[in-house]
């Protein structure tokens, strides 16, 4: 039995203007946003400065680092750090700045 291959990318939508980009599963979300022409705020690119913080309106992300600079409450409220978050589904983001 052949299992379906995992998708190479999902679709990321920015809530404010509906702009959409390919969100590659092997790259941080911020990279995909920038490659898609979206000027998303950023600085450190490692999950500590929180400049890129966003609220995940829908969808899922994963992290490859143990603690990505978000409190337990922020995670529960759907906040993510696109600089170190990898997409696991189509998603909708809201700029939290």
C-alpha positions in Angstrom: 0.0 0.0 0.0 1.4 3.4 -1.0 0.9 6.2 1.6 0.3 9.7 0.2 3.3 11.9 0.4 3.2 14.9 2.8 2.6 18.2 1.0 5.6 20.3 0.2 3.7 23.5 1.1 0.5 24.8 2.5 -1.2 28.2 1.9 -0.7 31.0 4.4 -3.2 33.9 4.3 -2.6 37.2 6.0 -6.0 38.2 7.5 -5.7 42.0 7.1 -5.6 42.0 3.3 -6.1 38.4 2.3 -2.7 38.1 0.7 -1.7 34.5 0.2 1.7 32.8 -0.1 3.0 29.3 -0.4 4.1 28.3 3.1 6.9 25.6 2.7 6.9 22.8 5.2 10.7 22.8 5.4 11.2 26.5 6.0 10.1 28.9 8.8 6.9 30.6 8.1 8.6 34.0 8.1 10.8 32.9 5.1 7.8 31.9 3.1 6.0 35.2 3.9 9.0 37.2 2.8 9.6 35.1 -0.3 5.9 35.7 -1.2 6.4 39.5 -1.1 4.8 40.1 2.4 6.7 42.7 4.5 6.3 41.1 7.9 8.1 42.7 10.9 11.2 40.7 12.0 14.5 41.1 13.8 16.3 38.2 15.5 14.9 35.2 13.5 15.4 32.8 16.4 12.3 33.2 18.6 13.6 35.6 21.2 12.9 39.2 20.2 9.2 38.6 19.5 9.1 41.3 16.7 7.4 38.9 14.3 4.7 37.8 16.8 1.4 36.9 15.1 -1.9 35.4 16.1 -2.8 32.1 14.4 -6.5 32.6 13.4 -6.7 29.1 11.9 -4.3 26.3 11.1 -1.4 24.6 12.9 2.4 25.2 13.2 5.2 23.3 14.8 8.5 24.4 16.3 12.0 22.8 16.0 13.2 24.6 19.1 12.1 23.7 22.6 10.9 27.1 23.8 10.1 29.6 21.1 9.7 32.7 23.3 6.0 32.5 24.0 4.3 32.2 27.3 1.9 29.3 28.0 -1.0 31.8 27.9 0.1 33.2 24.5 0.3 29.8 23.1 -3.2 29.0 24.4 -4.4 32.2 22.8 -3.0 31.2 19.4 0.1 33.4 19.2 3.0 32.2 17.1 6.5 33.4 16.1 6.7 33.0 12.3 10.5 33.2 12.4 10.8 29.8 14.0 7.3 28.3 13.3 6.9 25.7 10.5 3.4 25.3 8.9 1.6 22.0 9.4 -1.6 23.0 7.5 -3.1 25.9 5.6 -3.3 28.8 8.0 -4.5 32.4 8.5 -2.3 34.9 10.4 -3.1 38.2 12.1 -0.3 40.6 12.7 -0.2 41.1 16.5 1.9 44.3 16.4 
